[in-house]
Each structure stands twice: as C-alpha cells, then as structure tokens.
C-alpha cells in the first residue's frame, strides 16, 4: 500500500499536565514509514492551526489522516473540510478520542493512561490504513410533495408549517370534512400502500372508489386518536352511558343533559391499561363546566384515578372546581361500581375522604380515548413500527421526537398516544417543519458507510431483508440480495446477522473490527 | 512484572453507547483502565465472531453496549445485538467457558453512571475468572 499518512495530535484535548507524554504517543503512532508527517498542534479546532495542518498536508501530498483529539463530532468541522480541500477523502480521516476515552477517565493512573493512549494511537493508525475511500452520491427528489395523513388539529398545523418551508402539501383525510389548510385536501381518502424511500415515496391512495398513485418526498402521520368505545363493566351496567364526544354533541345542540352529569375516566376502571389521557381530561373539564353552566342546579361529577391537567390546563381544573364541579378520586382496587339492577346510582370510595359515596346518575360519560384503529394499516403500508398500545412509535426520543425510525416519515399528535390539543399542534408544527425541510432539500444524499453484498456468497435466505428496519436489502434480478443504498442508514445489522457472511458494512468490516480489537488487546495497561 | 492486569473489550455503539461513555468521562467519573472500547455503528453490527475472536485474542471479558431497547437509534439494533450476545453465551457454556465473561448492556446517552458501573463489573469478572484456560498447547 502506498498510503501517505499525516498524524495530528491536539494538545488542548490530550496533554493534561503530567498525565500523557504526547511525544511518546506521537512516536508510537509514527513508527510506520507510511507516516510522512506528524504534527502536535496547540488546538486543532483553531483556524490558524487548521491552516498549518492543511498546508503541511498539501506539501507532503497526504492522502490519509489520523487525528488524536476528541470525538469526531466535537472537533471543528473546518478541519475535515480543509482536508477534503487538500484532496483527502473524507472517510480517510480517522479520529481517535483520547480525551474522553483515556485522559479524563484515567487521571489517577498516568502510567496506564500513557500505555493506553499509545495503544489507541497505533490501533487508530492500523484502522486508518484499512479504510476504503468512500464517495457519496445524490439522487434528485422528483417532487416537493409533503403528504399529511389526517386533517385534524396536528395535521393542519403540519401542513401549514411544511407549506411555509415551500413544500407542496397534500392532506389525505379519511372523512368528508372540508378543512381550511394550504395545498390540496383529498377528502374521503385513505393510504393503502407505499413504495420507495425517504425523498422519493410513491403512495397508493384510495380516494372514494378510485385508487391513485401519488409521489411525495416526505410523509407526516397525523391520524390522531381513535373514537371512544363503550366496553367495560360500567357501560354494561348503565345502558344509557355515552362517550365524551356524544356528550359534547348533546351540549352543542343545546340539549341539556338529563339529571346529574357524571364523567368517569374509563368504562373499565379495574382494567390493566390506563387509557385515560390528558386530551380527554382537557375536554372533560371543558364539558363539565359547560354542563354546569347549562344547568347550574344539577350536580356535575368527575370521577378519576389520575387527573392529568397539564400546564395551563391546571387553570381549567381550578375554574371547574370554583364553578362547583365535584371531583372524586378513586383507586383502581376500589373503583366505581354500578349495580345493573339500579343503573341510576354509582358507588365509589373517595380516596381523599376514605368514605364510600353514592352518586346518582343522570347522564354518564367516559373520557377514555383508545388508539386510532387506522394506525395499523398505515404502519403496515409505510413499514413503520407501532407501540404496544396501538399508536405509531416515534424514533429515539432525545434525537427525533417527531420522527419515526424511517427517514422521511414523521409523526405528530395523538397518532403516537392521546395528548392535549396544544401539544398536538406544537408537534404538528415541528413535524411539518421537519418534513418541509426534508422535502425542500431537493436531493437525497446517500452512500458513504453503507452495506454491500458479496453476491457469490449470498444464499438468498432473506435474513437481511427481514432484519433491516429500513427496507434497504432486497432480492434483485439475479436472485441474490442487493442493498438499496438510498435507503441504507449504515447500522450494519444485516452484516452482523448474515449467516453466509456475505454482507460487509463499508469501513466497519469484520477484518477492521477484529484488527482493532486485536491491537487494543496487544497493549499492556 | 506486577500482577496480571485484566483485559476487557467493550463493543460500544456509536450512538447512545459511546455517548454514555463520553458523558461519564466528562462528568468526572474515573473507571478502570483495562477497558478497550471498540467503536461499532450499532450494537446490531456486532457479530458472534467478533466476540469469540476477542476472547481468543486474549480478552478476559467482553461486553456489548447498545442503546436502550425501546429507544435505539436504529430501531431494533440493540435487540439484534442482544440476540447475538445471548447466542455467544450459550456457545460458551457448551465450550466449558464461563458465560459471565460475555454480557450485553443497554444505556441511554444521559446515563453518566452506567458506563463506569459496567466497566467495574466486567473488570471484576475478568479478575475473578482470570485468563481463559487454553487446552492443547500454547497458541
């Protein structure tokens, strides 16, 4: 191999006083004759130092570089950029994190830290020499369409936010309701299938009797919560019980509810799942107040296990209490009971007073909202995972609270789990913004660290196809697995799982990992 | 030479696993120097052969550190990783090697205490069990 390597170490990250002798570390890393330049600079993030490094790299015609400093993401990206300018492939710059893996955790043990740093530098150099140069490619997005599934509060907000980014929005709405939102609204339509990957999806939409193909760059799932049902012993005992929505309709039409209004969190208080969510609580508080205002002389009760009036909803809770709405808190083990023979009376043990109360019922309503039943079909079509409760599952919460694990597919509002309107709208805005920006990139950038199949070894067992969360591997025309590089996210799960060892992840190949392990084990520390 | 130092190899995923290690270091926690971190993109990348090879090359204990299972950057990666580790553990039991030497852990990037705990535990295992007894001559 005719590599020309430059080794750069940063004093700021590595040279704690009296801990590491960087001279010896540099020497260990520079023993190979392929190393044509080695520099110890004060601060590798500093513009002046970066200039020096790049000038040296140009002069010595360097084509690979080893940076002994911090994590890659903490080092000034200008360093990588200047290497690329100097003709070094971006994947041939290897970073060794001496600061976080050696210096900081081993402050009390300078001797072992020194040995570890030297070994790490050598391992980094060996890994660097095994790396392949990688190129990134681009594919144009065919449209700037952002498809929003669902025209509810979060969906409309998502469409507005995406349109503000310049994307063309299409709302797929299941019902026939006419909403006001930017872009196109397709009423009475549902998503039945999807092909492609983030940037170039082709969705199959059933609109009424017709089935249409729709190209889009990004999808926002805003299907919202489901419709409440009346399943549970309380609803069974009291035949006249209604859902919260029905109660709202009654109040909307001006019909005063009969007798005392009782709002219970769930028709199945002893049930295992607490499906009672804040969305329902905000509405329950509003409706209780409206009922109280409509008929001030009748009692209004809210019977609950846990009141989830978040944030400013707390004020509504206070207002309701001041209006005279009675709150009864119970425990699951001693939940409210209705005797079917006397469906106008409910007994419940009040948790705060420890008394068993007898409440007379005029109108009984339940605040529980289950997950949307349409989620399953949408998740199957888009190949995104679901939560055990039947909602759409989002990706890693710290990194992407409104994204699904699938690039280009975003989720917001009660489609994940029931939540308040404010929260749903805020999430809709976030998801719309993300989707809009994604769609307006115009190109899909792919390549770099992606998986590759050695077709001679592939036995077409489909293990990779089933394992990949991104649908990147598929069985090609030759009857062997192939990787769709546009969809590959570079996790290497397929490479790890392949029973024929036919798949390798570029720059994380078996040889490279084994070599790094071996070198690290060779050091005595 | 003083007493033999244990050798622990830790395959850490680039996402939460390595972040947890970095956060531990930056929050001033020290841990045993015997750990050798090997960066992998995802704990699902780790393959049975990597773990077995590490044991053959002189590691006394090997651990794999991935994201929390319900919060994995690559969705199912850390679940896949755990499957491989469990498979290796059952293989080790068949070979007559203590399966405590290989372990899978999950951490979130905010768990500063987790990485030092893992290292302490694995270093202790490595010290207690010593090097793997090799049958049939020196390598």
Interface residues (C-beta under 8 A of the other chain):
Chain A: X71 X97 X99 X100 X101 X104 X105 X106 X107 X108 X109 X112 X113 X116 X385 X395 X396 X397 X398 X399 X405 X449 X467 X469 X489 X490 X491 X492 X493 X495 X496 X497 X505 X508 X510 X513 X514 X516 X517 X518 X520 X521 X522 X524 X525
Chain B: X5 X7 X9 X15 X16 X18 X21 X22 X24 X25 X26 X28 X29 X30 X31 X33 X34 X36 X37 X38 X40 X41 X42 X44 X45 X46 X47 X49 X50 X53 X54 X57 X58 X59 X67 X71 X72 X73 X74 X75 X76 X77 X80 X81 X84 X108 X109 X110 X116
